[in-house]
Amino acid sequence: MSVIDYQHTFESLDSLLEALSPLWQLVAFECDHLPWQQAFPHLAQKVWQIPDTDIDAIDADQQLLAQTLLPSLIADLKQSPQLPLAQLIEHLGLLVITLPTSLSTAEPTAQQQADLAHFSAHIKGRKWQQITAFAAQINPQGHSQLSRLPILEWCAGKGHLGRLIAKQQQVDVTSLEWQASLCKQGEAFATQWQLPQRFICADAFAPLSSKHKVFYPQQHAIALHACGDLHVRLIKLATKANTQAISISPCCYHLIQGAHYQPLSQQGRASKLKLSKHDLQLPLQQSVIASPKQQALRLQEVAWRLGFDTLQRQVRGINAYLPVPTIKQSQLSGSFTDFCMWAAQQKGLTLSNNIDFDAFLQRGITRQRLTKRIDLVAHLFRRALECWLLLDRVCFLQQQGYQVTLSEFCANSVTPRNAFIQAIKTAT
């Protein structure tokens, strides 16, 4: 996806997501049937043909998911006046968008490897892989002027990323973090390694006073997996200050302060899509092939929750989903009846003595088969929605006078949240 394609790709994604929103903008637990069955009969038939045992494996692979469901979706759309077939064909690839990779090819020397092994001894392996991969992309080729810019590390935690950059690139690093205990630990590490890294203990959402002024034009602002509104806050403050460079990897889009997503770009604000926090969780939903024991417990819990949901609808006389608090794994070793009594107590419901709990458990198991298929179809759009959100950020940055690239900084196996947005202020 080249720079000049970003706006066009966003608009294409927006059209696709809006036209097919009935397939993904829903809550499976609230459904007692396929809500889109009449409009998409071929797709409905296809999802019921998939064996229960195959669903998790299909769900874990976006390419396989598209290959499995797209032929049936196309068959339905051929008969629909809402989305012409020519337009659909143009958009098919948007369901499995692959971002360009910008992986570093420079291999560290044996001495550097030994040094870094000691440097990273207290950081868990996958997290360290993310940090090293992100740090390697900070200074892109052709932008040597960035190499000496001081770094602002946003939502730094203990400052692992900033500390590695300070060590490797010998630049000053300011790490902003609101938890004092993490700042203290980060300062101790920086002192131990004699690195030019200082910490500012401040709330990223609070107005930054003159005492805590952290954004400057001659600066490179970075954030690895700052959640939701935290990385949006960075983008807004950095662009307002005309910060020379911004490098971020967004995460947890649903962690926002408002009830609905507030688009950043002109294109996003013009969109008819209204995204709830539940909608924003879609990009993060992907089955993990767990151990047989973990998978069995997960299936049991969902079936129990859906069985109780069917029961509570009858008891209350209200055909609406009723959320139940998180349960301890030990509760799954009891009986479904015990779970229902506990859940009823949590929600202030009184259950009669003549309830056929086994019948409601079977209803729960049946509904579980339904919700897995509703979610499977919704997951067909998780990549498209994440790219919509990423491109909203990219287009906004372009509109603020930045040259922007969107790529992947590491493999999906290291972290599924591997998108990397690099913005460099253009000369005015």
C-alpha positions as CSV (number, residue, x, y, z in Angstrom):
1,M,0.0,0.0,0.0
2,S,1.8,3.1,-1.2
3,V,1.5,6.6,0.4
4,I,-0.7,7.9,-2.4
5,D,-3.2,5.0,-1.9
6,Y,-4.0,5.7,1.8
7,Q,-7.0,8.1,1.2
8,H,-8.4,5.9,-1.6
9,T,-8.0,2.8,0.5
10,F,-9.7,4.4,3.5
11,E,-12.7,5.4,1.3
12,S,-13.0,2.0,-0.2
13,L,-12.8,0.3,3.2
14,D,-15.4,2.8,4.5
15,S,-17.8,1.9,1.7
16,L,-17.3,-1.8,2.2
17,L,-17.7,-1.7,6.0
18,E,-20.8,0.4,5.8
19,A,-22.5,-1.7,3.1
20,L,-21.9,-4.9,5.0
21,S,-22.3,-3.6,8.5
22,P,-25.1,-6.1,9.3
23,L,-22.6,-8.9,9.2
24,W,-20.1,-7.4,11.7
25,Q,-21.7,-4.6,13.7
26,L,-23.6,-6.8,16.1
27,V,-23.3,-8.6,19.5
28,A,-23.5,-12.4,19.0
29,F,-24.5,-13.1,22.6
30,E,-27.7,-11.1,22.1
31,C,-28.8,-13.2,19.1
32,D,-31.0,-16.3,19.1
33,H,-30.7,-16.8,15.3
34,L,-28.5,-15.7,12.5
35,P,-29.7,-12.0,12.2
36,W,-28.6,-11.7,8.6
37,Q,-29.9,-15.1,7.4
38,Q,-32.6,-13.8,5.0
39,A,-30.3,-11.2,3.4
40,F,-27.4,-13.7,3.0
41,P,-28.8,-17.2,2.6
42,H,-25.7,-18.7,0.9
43,L,-23.5,-17.4,3.7
44,A,-25.9,-18.8,6.3
45,Q,-25.9,-22.2,4.7
46,K,-22.1,-22.2,4.5
47,V,-21.5,-21.4,8.2
48,W,-23.8,-24.2,9.3
49,Q,-21.9,-26.6,7.0
50,I,-18.6,-25.9,8.9
51,P,-17.9,-28.6,11.5
52,D,-17.7,-27.3,15.1
53,T,-14.2,-28.7,15.4
54,D,-12.9,-26.6,12.5
55,I,-14.1,-23.2,13.5
56,D,-11.2,-22.2,15.7
57,A,-8.6,-23.1,13.1
58,I,-10.4,-21.2,10.4
59,D,-10.9,-18.2,12.8
60,A,-7.1,-18.1,13.6
61,D,-6.1,-17.6,9.9
62,Q,-7.5,-14.5,8.2
63,Q,-6.6,-15.8,4.7
64,L,-8.3,-19.2,5.4
65,L,-11.3,-17.4,6.8
66,A,-11.7,-15.3,3.7
67,Q,-11.2,-18.4,1.4
68,T,-13.9,-20.3,3.4
69,L,-16.6,-17.6,3.5
70,L,-16.1,-15.2,0.5
71,P,-17.5,-17.5,-2.2
72,S,-20.8,-17.7,-0.4
73,L,-20.8,-14.0,0.4
74,I,-20.2,-13.2,-3.3
75,A,-23.0,-15.5,-4.3
76,D,-25.4,-13.5,-2.0
77,L,-24.1,-10.2,-3.2
78,K,-24.6,-11.1,-6.9
79,Q,-28.3,-11.1,-6.0
80,S,-28.2,-7.9,-4.0
81,P,-28.8,-4.4,-5.5
82,Q,-27.0,-2.8,-2.6
83,L,-23.4,-3.6,-3.6
84,P,-22.7,-4.1,-7.4
85,L,-20.5,-7.1,-8.2
86,A,-17.9,-4.9,-9.9
87,Q,-17.4,-2.9,-6.8
88,L,-17.3,-6.0,-4.6
89,I,-14.5,-7.5,-6.7
90,E,-12.5,-4.3,-6.4
91,H,-12.9,-4.6,-2.6
92,L,-12.2,-8.3,-2.0
93,G,-8.6,-7.8,-1.1
94,L,-9.5,-5.4,1.7
95,L,-10.7,-8.2,3.9
96,V,-7.2,-9.6,4.1
97,I,-5.0,-6.5,3.7
98,T,-1.3,-7.2,4.0
99,L,0.8,-4.2,5.1
100,P,4.4,-3.9,3.7
101,T,7.1,-5.0,6.1
102,S,10.0,-2.8,7.1
103,L,12.0,-5.3,9.0
104,S,15.6,-4.4,9.8
105,T,18.2,-6.6,8.1
106,A,21.2,-5.4,10.2
107,E,22.4,-8.3,12.4
108,P,24.1,-7.4,15.7
109,T,27.7,-8.5,16.3
110,A,28.4,-11.3,18.8
111,Q,29.6,-8.7,21.3
112,Q,26.4,-6.6,20.8
113,Q,24.2,-9.8,21.2
114,A,26.0,-10.6,24.5
115,D,25.6,-7.1,25.7
116,L,21.9,-6.9,24.8
117,A,21.3,-10.3,26.4
118,H,22.5,-8.9,29.7
119,F,20.6,-5.6,29.1
120,S,17.3,-7.4,28.5
121,A,17.6,-10.1,31.2
122,H,14.6,-8.9,33.1
123,I,12.3,-8.4,30.1
124,K,10.1,-11.3,28.9
125,G,11.1,-12.8,25.5
126,R,8.2,-11.8,23.3
127,K,8.1,-8.3,24.7
128,W,11.8,-7.9,24.1
129,Q,11.3,-9.0,20.5
130,Q,8.7,-6.3,20.1
131,I,10.9,-3.7,21.6
132,T,14.0,-4.5,19.5
133,A,11.9,-4.7,16.3
134,F,10.2,-1.4,17.0
135,A,13.5,0.3,17.9
136,A,15.1,-0.9,14.6
137,Q,12.5,1.1,12.6
138,I,12.9,4.4,14.4
139,N,15.2,6.0,11.8
140,P,14.1,5.1,8.3
141,Q,16.5,5.1,5.3
142,G,16.7,8.5,3.6
143,H,16.0,10.4,6.8
144,S,19.4,10.7,8.5
145,Q,18.4,14.0,10.1
146,L,16.2,12.1,12.5
147,S,19.1,10.1,14.0
148,R,20.1,12.8,16.4
149,L,16.7,14.0,17.5
150,P,15.9,13.6,21.2
151,I,13.2,11.0,21.9
152,L,10.0,11.3,23.7
153,E,8.8,7.9,24.9
154,W,5.0,8.2,25.5
155,C,3.3,5.9,28.2
156,A,6.8,4.4,28.8
157,G,6.2,2.0,31.7
158,K,9.7,1.2,32.9
159,G,11.2,2.8,29.8
160,H,12.5,-0.4,28.2
161,L,12.1,0.9,24.7
162,G,13.5,4.3,25.4
163,R,16.4,2.8,27.3
164,L,17.3,0.6,24.3
165,I,17.2,3.5,21.9
166,A,19.3,5.7,24.3
167,K,21.9,2.9,24.4
168,Q,22.0,2.0,20.7
169,Q,21.6,5.5,19.2
170,Q,23.2,7.6,22.0
171,V,20.4,10.1,22.0
172,D,18.6,11.8,24.9
173,V,15.3,10.1,25.9
174,T,12.5,11.6,27.9
175,S,10.1,8.9,29.2
176,L,6.6,9.9,30.3
177,E,4.8,7.5,32.6
178,W,2.0,8.1,35.2
179,Q,2.9,5.3,37.6
180,A,5.6,6.5,40.0
181,S,6.8,3.0,40.9
182,L,7.5,2.3,37.2
183,C,9.3,5.6,36.8
184,K,11.5,4.8,39.8
185,Q,12.4,1.4,38.5
186,G,13.1,2.9,35.0
187,E,15.4,5.6,36.5
188,A,17.3,2.9,38.4
189,F,17.9,1.0,35.2
190,A,19.0,4.1,33.3
191,T,21.4,5.0,36.2
192,Q,22.8,1.4,36.2
193,W,23.6,1.7,32.5
194,Q,24.6,5.3,32.6
195,L,22.2,6.3,29.9
196,P,20.8,9.8,29.0
197,Q,17.2,8.9,29.9
198,R,15.0,10.9,32.3
199,F,11.5,10.2,33.5
200,I,8.5,12.5,33.9
201,C,5.8,11.1,36.2
202,A,2.6,12.6,34.8
203,D,-0.9,11.6,33.6
204,A,-0.9,11.6,29.8
205,F,-4.5,12.8,29.8
206,A,-4.0,15.7,32.2
207,P,-3.2,19.2,30.8
208,L,0.6,19.2,30.6
209,S,1.8,22.2,32.6
210,S,4.9,24.3,31.8
211,K,6.7,22.1,34.4
212,H,5.9,19.1,32.3
213,K,6.2,20.5,28.8
214,V,7.3,17.5,26.8
215,F,6.5,18.3,23.2
216,Y,8.9,20.3,21.0
217,P,9.4,20.7,17.2
218,Q,12.9,19.2,17.3
219,Q,11.9,15.9,18.7
220,H,10.9,12.3,17.8
221,A,7.8,11.1,19.7
222,I,7.3,7.3,20.0
223,A,4.8,5.0,21.5
224,L,4.8,1.2,21.4
225,H,1.3,-0.2,22.2
226,A,-0.1,2.9,23.9
227,C,-3.8,1.9,24.3
228,G,-6.7,3.6,22.6
229,D,-7.1,7.3,23.5
230,L,-3.5,7.3,24.8
231,H,-1.9,7.1,21.4
232,V,-4.6,9.4,19.9
233,R,-3.6,11.9,22.6
234,L,0.0,11.6,21.5
235,I,-0.9,12.2,17.9
236,K,-2.9,15.3,18.7
237,L,-0.3,16.9,21.0
238,A,2.6,16.1,18.8
239,T,1.0,17.5,15.6
240,K,0.0,20.6,17.5
241,A,3.6,21.1,18.5
242,N,4.9,20.4,15.0
243,T,7.0,17.6,16.4
244,Q,9.5,16.6,13.7
245,A,8.8,12.8,13.7
246,I,6.2,10.5,15.2
247,S,6.4,6.7,15.4
248,I,3.6,4.6,16.9
249,S,2.2,1.1,17.0
250,P,-1.5,1.5,18.0
251,C,-3.2,-1.0,20.4
252,C,-6.6,-1.6,22.1
253,Y,-8.7,0.7,20.0
254,H,-11.7,0.2,22.3
255,L,-10.1,1.8,25.3
256,I,-11.6,5.2,24.7
257,Q,-13.1,7.8,27.0
258,G,-16.3,8.4,25.0
259,A,-19.1,5.9,24.3
260,H,-18.2,6.0,20.5
261,Y,-15.1,6.5,18.5
262,Q,-14.3,10.0,17.4
263,P,-12.6,9.9,14.0
264,L,-9.5,12.1,13.5
265,S,-9.3,12.6,9.7
266,Q,-11.5,14.5,7.4
267,Q,-12.4,11.2,5.7
268,G,-13.2,9.6,9.1
269,R,-15.4,12.5,10.2
270,A,-17.3,12.2,6.9
271,S,-18.0,8.5,7.4
272,K,-21.4,7.3,8.3
273,L,-20.0,4.6,10.5
274,K,-20.6,5.0,14.2
275,L,-18.3,2.7,16.1
276,S,-19.1,1.6,19.7
277,K,-16.6,0.3,22.1
278,H,-17.8,-3.2,21.3
279,D,-17.3,-2.6,17.6
280,L,-13.7,-1.4,18.3
281,Q,-12.9,-4.7,20.0
282,L,-13.4,-6.6,16.7
283,P,-9.8,-6.2,15.4
284,L,-8.6,-7.8,18.7
285,Q,-10.8,-10.9,18.4
286,Q,-9.0,-13.9,17.1
287,S,-9.1,-17.5,18.3
288,V,-6.0,-18.8,19.9
289,I,-5.5,-22.5,19.4
290,A,-5.4,-23.4,23.1
291,S,-4.6,-26.7,24.8
292,P,-7.4,-29.2,24.8
293,K,-8.1,-28.5,28.5
294,Q,-8.2,-24.7,28.1
295,Q,-10.4,-25.1,25.0
296,A,-12.8,-27.4,26.9
297,L,-13.1,-24.9,29.8
298,R,-13.7,-22.0,27.5
299,L,-16.5,-23.9,25.6
300,Q,-18.0,-25.0,28.9
301,E,-18.1,-21.4,30.3
302,V,-19.6,-20.0,27.1
303,A,-22.3,-22.7,27.1
304,W,-23.1,-22.1,30.7
305,R,-23.4,-18.4,30.2
306,L,-25.7,-18.8,27.2
307,G,-27.7,-21.4,29.1
308,F,-28.2,-19.0,32.0
309,D,-29.0,-16.2,29.6
310,T,-31.8,-18.3,28.1
311,L,-33.1,-19.0,31.6
312,Q,-32.9,-15.4,32.8
313,R,-34.9,-14.2,29.7
314,Q,-37.7,-16.6,30.7
315,V,-37.6,-15.7,34.4
316,R,-37.6,-11.9,33.7
317,G,-40.0,-12.1,30.8
318,I,-37.6,-9.8,29.0
319,N,-36.0,-11.0,25.7
320,A,-32.7,-9.2,26.3
321,Y,-29.1,-10.3,27.2
322,L,-28.1,-9.8,30.8
323,P,-24.3,-9.6,31.4
324,V,-22.9,-11.8,34.2
325,P,-19.7,-11.0,36.1
326,T,-16.4,-12.8,35.4
327,I,-16.2,-16.2,37.1
328,K,-13.3,-18.0,38.6
329,Q,-12.0,-21.1,36.8
330,S,-12.7,-23.1,40.0
331,Q,-16.5,-22.4,39.5
332,L,-16.4,-24.5,36.3
333,S,-15.6,-27.6,38.4
334,G,-19.1,-27.4,40.0
335,S,-22.4,-27.9,38.3
336,F,-24.4,-25.9,35.8
337,T,-27.1,-25.6,38.5
338,D,-24.7,-24.1,41.0
339,F,-23.5,-21.6,38.3
340,C,-27.1,-20.5,37.6
341,M,-27.8,-20.0,41.3
342,W,-24.7,-17.9,41.6
343,A,-25.4,-15.9,38.5
344,A,-29.0,-15.3,39.6
345,Q,-27.8,-14.1,43.0
346,Q,-25.4,-11.7,41.3
347,K,-28.2,-10.2,39.2
348,G,-30.8,-10.1,42.0
349,L,-33.0,-12.8,40.4
350,T,-35.1,-15.5,42.3
351,L,-35.2,-18.9,40.7
352,S,-38.1,-21.3,41.3
353,N,-37.5,-24.9,42.5
354,N,-39.0,-26.6,39.4
355,I,-36.5,-25.5,36.8
356,D,-35.2,-28.1,34.4
357,F,-31.6,-27.0,34.4
358,D,-30.4,-29.7,32.0
359,A,-32.8,-28.4,29.4
360,F,-31.4,-24.9,29.7
361,L,-27.9,-26.3,29.5
362,Q,-28.7,-27.9,26.2
363,R,-30.2,-24.7,25.0
364,G,-26.9,-23.0,26.0
365,I,-24.9,-25.5,24.0
366,T,-27.1,-25.0,20.9
367,R,-26.8,-21.2,21.2
368,Q,-23.0,-21.6,21.5
369,R,-22.9,-23.2,18.1
370,L,-24.9,-20.2,16.8
371,T,-22.7,-17.5,18.4
372,K,-19.5,-19.1,17.1
373,R,-20.8,-18.8,13.6
374,I,-22.1,-15.3,14.0
375,D,-18.6,-14.3,15.3
376,L,-16.8,-16.2,12.6
377,V,-18.6,-14.1,9.9
378,A,-18.0,-10.9,11.9
379,H,-14.3,-11.8,12.1
380,L,-14.1,-11.7,8.3
381,F,-14.1,-7.9,8.7
382,R,-11.7,-7.5,11.7
383,R,-8.7,-6.8,9.4
384,A,-10.7,-4.3,7.4
385,L,-11.9,-2.4,10.5
386,E,-8.4,-2.3,11.9
387,C,-7.0,-0.9,8.7
388,W,-9.9,1.7,8.7
389,L,-8.8,2.8,12.1
390,L,-5.1,2.9,11.2
391,L,-5.8,4.8,8.0
392,D,-7.9,7.3,9.9
393,R,-4.7,8.1,11.9
394,V,-2.6,8.1,8.7
395,C,-4.9,10.5,6.8
396,F,-5.1,12.8,9.8
397,L,-1.3,13.0,10.0
398,Q,-1.0,13.7,6.3
399,Q,-3.5,16.5,6.7
400,Q,-1.3,18.0,9.4
401,G,1.6,18.2,7.0
402,Y,3.4,14.9,7.6
403,Q,4.9,12.4,5.2
404,V,3.4,9.1,6.4
405,T,4.1,5.4,5.9
406,L,2.1,2.5,7.3
407,S,3.9,-0.9,7.6
408,E,4.5,-3.8,9.9
409,F,7.4,-3.6,12.3
410,C,7.5,-7.3,13.3
411,A,5.9,-10.7,12.5
412,N,2.3,-11.4,13.5
413,S,3.6,-14.3,15.6
414,V,5.5,-11.8,17.8
415,T,2.4,-9.6,18.2
416,P,-0.8,-9.3,16.1
417,R,-0.7,-5.6,16.9
418,N,2.3,-5.1,14.6
419,A,1.2,-2.0,12.6
420,F,3.8,0.8,12.5
421,I,2.9,4.4,11.6
422,Q,5.9,6.6,10.8
423,A,5.2,10.3,10.3
424,I,7.8,12.9,9.4
425,K,7.1,16.6,9.2
426,T,7.5,18.0,5.7
427,A,9.2,21.3,5.1
428,T,6.9,24.2,4.9
